[in-house]
Amino acid sequence: MGYTAWKKVADLNWENYKDILDEPAPKQPDKFVGETGTQLEKDALSFIREDCEELRFDLNRLECTDRDGRSVKPNQIPYNMERDTERLCLERAIHNFMQTGIAADAFNIYFCYLEMFVDRYGKSKKIIEKLAEFEMNAGTLLMKHRDHYSHSAYVFILGLSIFHNYAPFRESYKINCMKNEQATDKEASHHFLKYWGMTSLFHDIGYPFELPFEQIKTYFDDSIGGRPFISYKGTDSYAKISNEEKGRVQKLYNTDYDFKTVTDVLAYNICMHLGEDYGWSVNDIKEKLLDPKPKFPEQFGGFMDHAYFSGVMLYKKLFEVIGFKIFDESYMDVLSAITLHNSLFKFGITNIKRPHRKLKIDDHPLAYLLMLCDELQCWDRISYGQNSRQQVHAMWFDIKFEESKMLCTYYFDQRMLKRIENKSVKGTYPKMKEAYHPDSSDCYTRDNGFVKDIEDIIDINEDKLTLDINVKFEPVTQHRTLRTYLSNSNFMHLYMFTVLVHGRGKGDKFEKLEKYFNEASLEFKISTIERTKKYAEYLDAIGFFYTDRPVAYELVTEEDINETDKEEIMGELEHVRWVEEKKAMGWTSGKAYENERFSNMNPPIRDLFRMNKLIADSYEELDKKEQDKDKEPLRELLPLLDTVDGIRIYKIPGRENR
């Protein structure tokens, strides 16, 4: 393994404290995969850990003498060490999400990505949070609708696995995306993580435009023929670009094309990739495919394409957050891949209902991978729509590679076998044979639609990539150990509550607390997020829960929540969480701050480098001062929730502490 700042600083720490440490020299934390970890998870984590070493490093600062990195405050750790720590944060976020699949853990992936590659999460959070909240509340009014928030996180992880394992894709990516055939695998991995992350995590942010359109269709029996339907006006003014942006795009493409809207920009990039092979000009794509989409859905079979809105929205947000000066062709490829992924390519650029040319990897690697992963990712998705809730869906998935063969396995709940055999469900997705035999794993065939749907879009066979798809029925608990709690709120945004928790007791406005929150490094932001997410578990342990819904239970008072025994229970749980988190992030234990250099490299927070005994042994062995720090989350909870409209804490009737 090559140089990493984390390893070098860890070695320095050990040198300073080897006389008092009852441990061998430090090593980077093990990969976060246990015996139940799937190959998909292992490959994604291997990509982050092994392929992305020195991610975002300043190679001119390999010595650990600079102080530009942050920790709890600016200039506390070396710059490159902070970058390595951020990479570890993303790795942990992927691991935690793969272990649970819940939206709250998908949140950490979005948070890490935005903080690392875009800007502060607070600047971009609306486009993600609006999607999650909108579809949660509006999706139930549709006939067919499933989650897109966790779905996009899975698509991201699936793409990492494919890039890690499939060499032809990596080579095509260097040539067609990086425009650098001589790029090293490490350089390609760094580039891919940034631009694939943006492509996959944001490819569905335009769904709120499609949802109301589909709701009206559902109200009128899922058709717009002879019935009222929604279309969108004002898209030209929304998509209009400034003269400054126009000049930047013209310079980027070395053209005098008269760019007036984001639609023009999208059409130009799509034409560069696909125009010659499919016979489309820039103006054809713009005037016949992109411009009419939001305005005249009747011209497109009565469908509204969320992918178009995703491309336009992401362009607007990127220019708002990162500015046009660093906007390069790679960003444009992201936007066009997103715009193509739903119906534009299938029924516009080409038409899969007639003889057609399928998309090849070299045509547009990001679009190719997004279409492939978007189709494959049909497991573990919350069903909101009326018909979707009645269908049987795969609960889990795994993928293994044998050279150019992708061995995909979809796991279904064993309890659903009887329903499937009795044909008491309306359908399954992916579709299985009408007559399923439990002894057969060949449940997906090219005749039943699923594999054929993929092969109709992208040219898998031409690119020597083979899909081998199988089904297994297993107990739900085989892949997930998930505890749920009564605490719930559709409207308590995790980010907002985290900022309040971080700034507890300061009594300032949210904007000022957010600025204070952003002074911390990504590692400590994630730590506060994890602490905030644990409130549901902590409250459950002492017989309470929070909700923003009116319930006929007894409200909790400060006297109830600050009882000594409840504080002890909460304090011990918080201590366990904190210790596990620090160990997973590579912290070592020891006496604190006897060496000035060591003190500067590591944050002066809660005596992180205490004696081994204090970290390894029980909560009871901590002194009162240390225990009080672990009790803070409980003491601050009610005052914090009072600042969040409508959220209250209630007692769980008939429950004793456990």
N, C-alpha and C positions, 0 to 999 in steps of 0.2 A: 504494500500500500504506500502511496506517495506521501509527500509532505502535506500535513494539515496544520493549521494554526492551533486547533483544539489540542492535538497531540503534543505539540511543542510546549504549549503553556501547561498542560497537564504534567509533562516531564519536569518542567521547572518547579511546579508546585511540589512534586514528590521529592525533588532534590532538597528543597527547603525543609521538608517535614518527614523525611524518611526515618529519622531517629525516633519519632513518636508514632509513626503509622505502623500498625500491625497488618500491613498489606503489601503485596508485590507492587512493582512499578505499574502505573496506570495504563490502561488501554482504552480505546474508544468503546463506548457501550455496544453490547451485542445488538445484532439486528433484532427488531421488535417482532419476532415471529416465534410462536410457540408450537407445540405439537399439533394444534388444531389449525395453524395458519395454512391458508391455501397457497397453491403455487402462484396464483395471480398476485397475492399480497407479497410473497417472497420476491417475485420478479420486480414489482414496482418499487419495493424498498431497496433492492439491489441496485436498481437504476439510480436512485437518489444517493445511496451510500457509495457505490463503486464507480458509476459512470460520471457522476457530477462532482467529483473532488475539485476543490479550488473554485467552486461556484461563486462568481461575482467577486473574486479576489482582486486586489491591486497587487500585481506581481512585483511591483517596485517596493512593496512593503512587507517582505517575507520575514524580516526580523521583528521580534515582538517588542519593539521599542516605541511604536507610535501609540497615541492615545486618542484616536479619532472615533473608536468604537464606543458604544454605550453599554450600560448595564442597567442599574436603577437610575443612574444619571449619566450625562454625557462624559466622554473621555475617561472611562473607568477601565476599559479593556482594550486590547489591540483591535484595530479595524478588521483584520483578516480573521481573528478569532470570532468576532461577532458574526461575520459572514458564515463561518462554519457552524456556529450555534444556530443560526437561522435555518441552515440546511437541515440540521438535526430536528428543529421544531417542525419543519414540513414533513420529515420522515415520521415523526411521532404522530402527527395529525393524520397521515395516511393510515398508519397502523391502527390507531384508535377507531377511526371510521370503519375500517375493514372488520374490526372486531364487533361492532355494534350495528352499523348501517343506519344509524339514526341521524336526523337532520342536524341536531345539536352538535354532532361530531363532524358532519360535513362542513358546518360553519367554520371550524378551525382550518380546514383546507382552503376555503375561500379567503379567510383572514390572512393566513400565512402568504398565500400567493399574492394578494393585493399589496400587502406590506413589503414584500420582497421585490416585486417586479413592476408595480404601478405607482402607488403612493400610499399615503395613510388610508386605512380601511374606511375611516369616516367620510372621505371624499367620494367614495364610489359605492357605499353600502346600499344606497337606495335602489339601484337597479337590481340588486340581488334580493334584498329584503322584500321589495314590492312583489317580485315574482313568487317568492315562497308564501307570503301572506295572501296574495290575490288568488292563487290557484287553490289554496287551502279552503278559502271561503267561497269561491265562485265555482270551483270544479264540480261540486255536488249537483249543480244545476244542469250538467251536461250528461249525455248518454255515455260518452266515452271520454275519460280523462284520467291520467295518472301523473304522479309526482315528476317534476322536472328538476327540483333542487338537488336532492340526493342523486338522482339519475345523472346529472352533469358531473358530479364528483366521481361516480363510477366510470363514466366515459373517459374522464381524465386519467384515471388509474389504469384502465384497460389499454389506453394508448401508450402509456409508459412501458407496460409489459411487452407490447408488440414491438416498439422501438428497440427495447433492450434485447429482444430475441431474434428479430427478423432483419438480417443484414441487407437484403435488397432494398428494403425501405430506407434504412439509414443512408445507403449510398445515393439513392434517388433524392433524399432530403438534402444532402450536401450539394448536389448538382442543381436542383431545381428550386430550392428554398434559400439556401445560403449562397448560391452562385459561387461555390468554392469547392471544387472537387478534391482539392488537396487538404481540406480541413481535417483535423484529427478527430477521432471518435469522441474525445473529451470535449472539444470545441463544439462538435455537432450536438452532443448531449446537452450542453449548457444552452445553446440556441434553441433546441427543440423544447426543453422544459419551459422556457419563457413563452414561446409562441404557440406551442400546443396547449399549454395551460390556459392561455387566453382564448384560444379557439374552442376548447372543450367546455370550460367552466362557464362561458358566456354565450354559448350557441343558442340557448333558448330564452334569453332575457326578453325577447319580443312577444312571448306568449300572452301577456295581458292584453295585447291587441286582438289576438285570435279568440280568446275566451268569450267576450261578449257577443262576437259574431256567431260563434257556435251555440251560445245560449239561446239566441233568437231562433236559430235553426231547430234546436231541440224543442222549443215552444211550439213551432209549426211543423212538428213531425219530421225534423231533420232534412228539410229541403227548402230551397229558395225559389223554386219554380212557381210562379203565380202567387207568391207570398211576400210580405215585407222582409227586407233584409238590411243588414248594416253595411255601409261602405265608409271609407275615410276620406274626408276632404282636408285641405290644409297641409297635406304632406309636403308639397313643394316648398312652402314657407318654412316648415320645420326642418327640411333637409337642405335648405340653402346654405352655401358656404361663403366665407368672406373672400375678398380679393387676395388677402394674405395667404389664406389656405390654398386658393386657386394657384397662386404663383408657386407655392411649395410643391404641389402635386405636379404641375407642369415641369418644374425643374427635376423632380424625382424621375419622371418618365421621359424627360427630354422631348417634349411635345408641345405644340401650341394649341392642343385641343381645348375648346372653350368649356371648362368645367364650371358648372353653375350650382350643382347640387351634389349631395352625397351619392345619389343615384347615378350620376355621371361617373363618379369615381369608381363605384362598384362595377358598373358596366365596362369601364375601361380595363380594369384588372381582370375581370372574367374573360373578356375578349382576348387579352394577352395570353391567357392560359388555354382557352378552348376555342376561340373564334375561328382559326384556320381549319382545325380538324372537323368542326361541326358546321361551318359555313355561316357564321354569324358575324356581323360587323358591330362596332360599339353602339352605333345608333339603333341597329336592330334590337340589340339586347335591352337598351334603355327604353325605346319607344314601344316595343311589342311585348316585353316580358316584365320589366321592372316598374316602369311608370304606371301601367294600368292595374297592377296587382292590388294595391289598397283601395283603388277608386272603383274598379269594375270587377268585383268577384264573380259576376255572372259569366264573364269571359273565360274563367278558369274552372269551370265545372262546379261553381258554387263553393269554392274554398278560399279561405283567407290564409296567406302564407306568413306565419310568424317569423320565419327565417329572414325575410326582407326587413322587417322591423328590428330584428336582432342586430343585423348588420348596420342599419342606420343609427340605432341607439348607441351601439358600441363606438362607432365613429365619433358621434357627438360627445360622448363621455370621455373618450381618449383625448380629443382635442382640448376638452375642458380641463382635464386633470394633468396630462403630461405636456401639452402644448405641441404646436406643429413643428417646432425646430428639430425634434428628435424623431419625428414620424418618418419611418422608412418603408421600403417596399415589403418588408416582412409583416408589418402591421397591415398593409393592404391585402396581403395573402390571407391573413387571419380573417379579415372582413369578408372577402369574397368566398372563402371556404364556408363561413357561417351562412352567407346568403344563399349558397348553392345547396345546402345540405338537406333541405326538406323536399319541396316539390319543384323548385326552379330547374334543377338539372333533370329530374326524372320526366317531367312533362312539359318542359320548356326548351332547354338547350337540346335535349334529345327527347324521345318519347318511347318509353319502355313497352307501350302497347303495340308498337310496330317494330319491324327490323331496325336496329339502331346500333350505334357505336357506343360501347360501354366505356366508363371512365377508367383510365390506366393510372398507375402510380405516378408515372412521369408527367402526366397532364397537370396534376395539381396534388402533390402529396398530402397536404393538410386536408383538402376536401375529401380525398380518397379515404384517409384514415378516419375522419369524422363520420362519413357515411357508414363505414364498416362498423365502427364502435357504437354508433347510434342505433344500428340495427341489432347488434349483438346484445346490447344492454337492455334486456327485458326481464331482469330478475329483481326481486326485492324492491318493488316500486309500490308505493301507497296508491290504492285505487280510490279515486274520488267520484268518477262518473257512475251513473246508475247501472249500466251494463257491465262496466269494468269491475264493479264490486262483486258481481255474481260469477265472474270467471275465475278459473284456477290459473295462477301465475307461478312461475319458478321462484322459489324462495332464496336460492343461492346458486352460485356459478363458479366454475373453475376453468382454467385454461392452461394447457401445457404445449410446448413446442417440440416437435421432432423435425429438425431441419426446417423445411418450408411448409410443414403440416401443422395446422392449429387444431389441437384436440380440445374441443369445447364440451363441457358437461354442465347440463342444467339440472339442479336438484329440486325436486318437488316434495311437498309434504306427504308423507306416507299415509296420513289419515284421509287424503283426498282420493286414494285409489278406488274406493268403493263408489264414490260419487261419479268418478270418471267412467268406471265400468258400467254403472247403471245409467249413464248418459243423463245425469241429473243437473249437469252444468251446461250453460249455453255455449261454452267454447273455451279453449285454452290458448294461451299465447306464450311461446311459439306453439303452433298447431301440432298436435300429435296424430298418429294414425287413429282412424275412427274406431277400430277395434284394437285396443291396447292389450298386449300380453305381458304380464309382469316379468317373465323370464327374458324378454327381449329388450335390449338397450337401443335398438335401431328405431327410435320413435320419431326421428326427424328424417324426412326424405326430400329429395328435390321435387317430388310430385306434390307434396303437401303444402308448399308455399313458402316456408321460412327461409330455407337455403336458397330457393329460387328467387325470392325477393332480393336477397343480397347479390346473387349472381346477375340479376337483371340490371343492377345499377353499376356495379364495379366489375372490372375484368379480372377476377381472381385467377382463373385458369391461365390466362395469357401471362400474368405476372408470377406464375408458378407458385401460387399460394393455395393450399388445399384446406378446405374446411371439413373437419370430421366432427359432427355434432351428435351428442348422445344425451340420454335422459336417465336419471336415477331417482328412485323414491326412497327417502330416508327420514328419520325422525327430525323434527324441527331443531331439537337441542344439539344435534350433531355439529352444527356450524355456528350457533349463536348461544351465548349465555347472557341474557339481557334482562335486567330488572327494570320494571316500570313503577312509577309512583303517581299518586293522585295529583300532585302539584302540576298545574298546567295553565298556560295563558297564551292565547293566540296573539295577543297584542303587546306582550312584554318582550321587546326586542332584546336579545341577549347582549348585543353590543352596548346599548344604552345602559342596561343594568350593570354591566361590567365597569363602565366608566364611573358610575356612581359608587360602586364598591371600591374601586381604586382610590377615589377621592373622598372617601368616607370622612365625615366630620368637618370638612372644609366649608360646607355651606355656600359654595359659589354656584354661579349659573353653569349650565351644562357645557357651554362653549369653553369656559375657563377650565372646568374639570377635564374636558377632552384634551385641551392643550397640555395639561399636567400629565395625563395618561400617555400622551405621545412622546413625552420625554424619556420614557422607559424603553428598553430594548424589546424586541419581539419575544424573547424568552420570558420576560416578566409580564408582558401583556398576556401571553398565552396562559401563564400561571394564574393570573387574575380571572381569566375566562373560565379556566377549569374550576377554580374555587367557586365562581358564581354558579356554574352548572351543578355543583354538588349540593346547593341549597335544598333541592328537592329530596335528595337522599338524607341529608341531615335532619330535615323537618320530619320526614317519615320515621326516622329512628326515635324521635321523641313524641310521636303521636300527633303531628300537625301536618298541614298542607296549605299551599297558597293557590289562589285562583282569581280570575277576573270575572267569573260568572257568579250570579246570585245563587247561593246555596243555603239550605235551611239547617246550617250547623252553627255552633257557638264560635264567635269571634275570639281570637287569642289576644290577650293583653300583655303589656310589658312585664307585669308581675308573673304571668304564666311562663313566659319564654325565658325569663332570667332566673328561674329557680336553679339552685346549685347543682342538683343532680342532672338537669338537662344541659347545663353548661359543661359539665364533665363529659357527658356522652358526646356532645358536639365537638368539644375540644379534642378528644381522643381521635375522632374520625378525621378532623382536619389535620391533626399531626400525622396520621398515617398517610393521608393523601399527599401532604407536603414532602414527607420523607421519600415516598415512592417516586414522586415527580423529580426530586433533586437527583436521586440515584440514576433515574432514566436519562437525565440530561448530562450525566457525566461528572457530577460533583463528587469530590472526595471529602472525607471527614478528617478533622484534625484540630489542633489549637489554632485560634484565630489571630491573624494580623501581627505576628511577632516580626515579620519581615516586611519592610515598607514596599518593596516591589510586589510582593504577594498581595498586599493590601490593595494596591492600585489595580491589580489585574482582576480582582474579584470583589463583588459588591458588598458593602458593609450592611447586610440585611440579616437580621435575626441570627447572628453568629452562625452563618452557614457552615463554617469549618469548625464545628465543635469536636469534642473527643468522640471516638468511635462509639463508645458506650451510649452516649446521649442520642445518637441516631439509630443505632441498631436495636437498642432495648426498648422497654415499654414507655408509654406516655407518663406513667406514674413516677418514673425516675427523673423526670425533668423538674427543675426547681419551679417555684410558683411564678416567677417572672416569665419563664418560657411557656408555662401552661397558659398564662393569661393571654399571651399572644395568639394561641390556638383557639381561645374562646371568643376572640373578637368578632368572628363572623356571626355568631348568634346574637351578641349584644347589639350589633349595628343593623340587624336585619329589619326590625320594625321601623325604625326611623327612615331607612332607605326606601322601604316599600310605601311609606306615607308620601313619598315624592313621586310615585308612579301611580297615575290615575286608575282607580278601580280595582287594584290588586290588594287582596286582604289575606290574612292567615287565619285558618280555622282549625278547630280540634277534630281529630278523627274519632267519631263516637265509638265507645266500647274498646278502644285500643289502649293498652298499657305500654309503657316504654319497653323497648326490646334492645 
